[in-house]
Amino acid sequence: MVGINVIKSQKNRFWLLLLTISISGMLCCESVLSMGMGFDDEVEPASVPVLQITPGPLSSPIGLAPVYSRQKIKYLLVTDALKKTVNKLDPLRPNDLEELFKIDGQPLSVAKDRRLIFVGNRSQGSVDVYSMRGTKSRLVRQIKAEQPMQPNDIAIDPRTRQIFVADGLANDVKIFTLSGRLVRSIDGFGDLFDPKSVAIHRISKSIAITDSGDPETGMPASVQVYDYSGAQLLHKTGAFSAPRGVALSSDRLFVADALLGQVLVFNREDGTRLGSFGSFGTDPGQLLFPIDVVFDEETETLYVVNNRMGRIVTYVPADFQPVEVSQ
């Protein structure tokens, strides 16, 4: 129904054609995923939106993770599911993509802690841990559960030394120690059908989860927020078509909706919609199957994996599209 409503809302026949072609491509991308699923120093004038887009060097970018240095993002890690690589991207030079290493399998998600890079490996059903020394990488261990996982997304809290894994096969979010011991699982009280993404807010110790839902049983797509003990703080439905990537700030919730081609923004306390980033399409600033997000709270910058375009899109606050009436 959502896809039909989106099509009906388009008045231009070009958009109808583009939507039909793109959704076909997205369904192809979804099948792949199911098999596996910058700034200048000078301030720009307020009338000129600052927007940077990579030239599309990636084949199928999936997972995105920031690497910080002194509270600032030093670079971004991004996985490429088709090339089976983990890559490094400098936000200040978005055209420069550095391949760090290939993995034995299909990389979905990625995170970093100190010299270790954690990669969600769909083929192995595990989170693979690599040690990086200079330009050389080495697989040091695998984090596994009793049953193989589909690690759609991972997040790390370096303070508690825990890793959070959105497991699309077990329909839960597993919390491990960084050494691989399972601490607990969050199943959403049975409301999680296929968790696609997980994000944490270290200060408030909150966990945000996007879930695709199950149309056959009537379970709606949702975004849910929990505390570290598993207590539910928010359960938001009805606003999504295909929620994927999620990010948390101290007061906001960012959700990438793959089919809408937008990053939706909500109040994290009550779920009130505040606005959005991007729009469906292939022009600069538009999104075609956005699949993961990173929000830098210090600089108010949003990074989005634009999967079908093979790019990472960067938005600054001037690009934010507020809604006049809260939804």
N, C-alpha and C positions, 0 to 999 in steps of 0.2 A: 504493500500500500504506500509506503514512504516513497519508493521509486516512482510510482505512478503520480503521486502528489507533486514530486519534484518536477517531473516532465510537464504536468499541467500548468505549473507555475511559470514556465518559460514561455515568453511571448514571441521570441525570435526563433524561426525555424532552424537557424544555424545551431542554436543551443540544443534543440531537439536532436539534430543529427549528431552533434558532438557527444551528447549524453549517451545516446545509443551505442556509438562506437566505443566510448570510454568504458561504459559499464561492461561491455563484452570483454574488453581488455582487462578490467579489474577482476572479472570472474576467472579469467585465465590466471591472473596473479594470485587470486585466492586459492586456486588449485595448487599452485606452486607452494604457497605458504602452508596449506593443509598438509602437503607432502613434507613440508618442512616448516611452515610459518616460522660581522666585521665592521669593523667600523673605522672611519677616518677620525683623526684627532680633532679636526675642525667640526664645529657644530653646523649641521645643515640648516638652511632657512626653514621656518615652520611650514611654509607652503609647499615644500618639496619633501615628499616622504622618502625616508632612507630605506632602501630595499636592495638586498644583495642576493643573487642566485648563482649557484654553481653552474657550469656549462653542461652538466649532465654526464659526468664521467663514470657514474655508478650504473650497474646493470639492474639490480633489484635491492636497493637499500632498505633495511628493515629496522635494526636496533640502533639507538643513538644514546650516547652517554657523555656527560661532561667530565673533564679532568681539570681539577682546580689547582692553582698555585697562589698561596696567600689570599684565599677567599675569592679569587678571580678565575674565570675560565681560561685555562691555558690553551687547550685544544679540545676537539670533540673526537670521540671514537664512534665509528659507524660500521655495521656489518653489511656485507653484500651476499645475499643468499645464493645467487646464481654463480658468482665468481668464487664463492666459498672463502671469502677473505674478511679479515679485520683491518680496518683502515683508519688513518689519522687525518683529521681535517683541521686546519688553522682557520678560525672564524675571520681573522684579519686578512687572510689570503684564500678566499673560498675556492679559487681555481686550482689550488695546489692540494692534490690528494695523494697521500703516501700510503702505499700498501705495507702493512706491518708484517702480516704472515697469513698463510692459508691454514685451514683446519681440515681434519679428516671428518667430513660431514657437512651438514647445512647449518650455518650460524644464523640464529634468530636474534638473540639479544646479547648485550655486552655491558660490562661495568669494570671499573678499575679500583684497586686498593693497593697503594704503595707501588711495588714493582710487579704486582700480580694483575693479570687481565683475566676476567671471568667471562666465558662465552657460553651462551645457551646453545647446545648442540642438539638439533632435532633428530638427526640420524642416529646418534648414540644414546639419546634419551637421558642426557646428563648435562651438568654444567662443567665445562672443561676449564681447568685453571692453568694459565700459561705464565711462565716467568720471562720477563724481558730484561735482557742485558745488552745495551747498545742496540744493534740492529738484529740480534739473534733472539729467537723465542724457543721455549722448551715447555712441553706439556709436563706438568709436575704432578697433577692428580685430577681425579674426576669426582664431582659431588653427585651422588646417586641416591634415589629412594628405593623402597622395596620393589616398586614397579618402575619401568622406564617412564620418564617424564617427557612432556612437550613443553620445554622451557620458553614460552612465548615472550617473556620479559623477565628481567632481573633488576634488582636494586640493592644497594649495599649501604648499611649504616656503619661507618668506621668507628663510631663511638661505642656502640654495643657489640661490634664485631659480628654482625649478623648479615646474612644474605636472604633476600626475599625473592621467591621464584613463583611466577604465575604459571601453573601447570595446567595446560589445556586438556590433558588426558584424565587427570584425577579430579578436575573441576574444583581446584582449590589453590590457595597461595601457601606455599611451604616456606617455613622460616628455618634456616640452617645456621649453625655457626660457620665461620669462614673455613674451618677445618673440615666441615662436612657432616657434623652431627645434627640430626633433625631435632629441632626444639619444639615446634608445634605447627599445626596447619589451620588455616582459616577457610571454611567452606561456605561462608555467607549464610549459615543456617539453612542450607539447601537452596539458596537463591543464586548460586553461581553455576552456570552451565558450561561456559567456555571462556574463562578469564583470559583476556588478550594482553593486558598491560598492567603493570604495578609500579607505583611511585611512592616514595616516602617523604615526609617532612621531618627532619631530624630533631628540630627544636620542640615541636609539639608531639613528636612520636606518633604520627598519624600515617596510615596506609591508605592509598587510593587504588581502586581496582576497576578496570572496565571489563564488562562482560557482554558477549554477543547475544545472549539469550537463546531461546529455542522457539521458533515460530510454530513448530508442530505441536508443542504442548501449551503454547500461549505464554511462555515465559518471556517477558519483554527484555530488550537490551537495556543495560543499566550502567551506572557508575556508582560505586559504593565506597564509603570511607569508614575505616575502623581505627581503633587505637591498637597499640602493640599487643595488648592482651586478647584482642579479638572482639571487643565490644563494638557494636555497630554505631556509628555516629551519623551517617547519612546514607540514604538509599534513593537515588534519583532515576526515574524512568520517564518515558514519554517524549523525551527531547532528542532522541538519537535514531539514526538509521543504521549505522555500522560503527559503533565506537571502538577505537583502537588505542592509540597512545594517550597517556595521561600524565599530568604534572601537577604538583601542589606548590602553593606559596603559603604565606602566613594567613592570607585571607581569601585566596582564589583557587579555583579548580579549573584546569585546562584539559579539554578532551578533544582529540583529533577524531573527527567523524569521516571515515574513508569515502563513503558514498556522497555525502553532502559537500565534500571538498572544502571543509572549514575546520578551524579549531574553535570550539565553543567555550565560552568563559562563564563560570558560575561562582556565586558566593559559596564558599566551602562550608559555611555553617548551616545554611538553610536551603541551598540548591537553587536560589534565585538566579535566573540567567541575566548576565551583565552585558554580553555582547559577543563578538566573534572576530577572528582573524581570517583573512583570505576569502576566496569564493571559488566555486567550481569552474575549472577551465585550465587552459595551458598558457595563458599570457603571464607576464611577470607579475608576481604577487598572488597569482591564483594557484590552486592546488588540485592535483589529480591523484587520488588515493593517498592522502596523508595518513601515515601509519605510526609515527612516533613523534614525541615532542620533548623538548627540554626547555625549562624556563629558568633564566638567570635572574634571581630576585634582586640582586644588587644593581644591575644595569637595566632592569626591566626589559630584557631582550628575550624573544621567543625564537627557538630553532625548531624547524619542522622537517621531518623526512617526507619529501614529495616523491613517493615511490615510483609512480608510473613515468615521471619525468627524470628519474635518476639524479635527483638534486636534494640539497639541503637548503631550505628557504629560511631567511632571517628576517624577522619583523622587529621593529622598535615601537615604542608606545604610540607614535604618531599614526601608525597603521591600524590601530585598534578601532573597531567599528562598534560603538555602543548601541544598545537598543533603547528606544524612547520609552517603551512600555515593558516593564519586567514580565518575563514569562515563567 
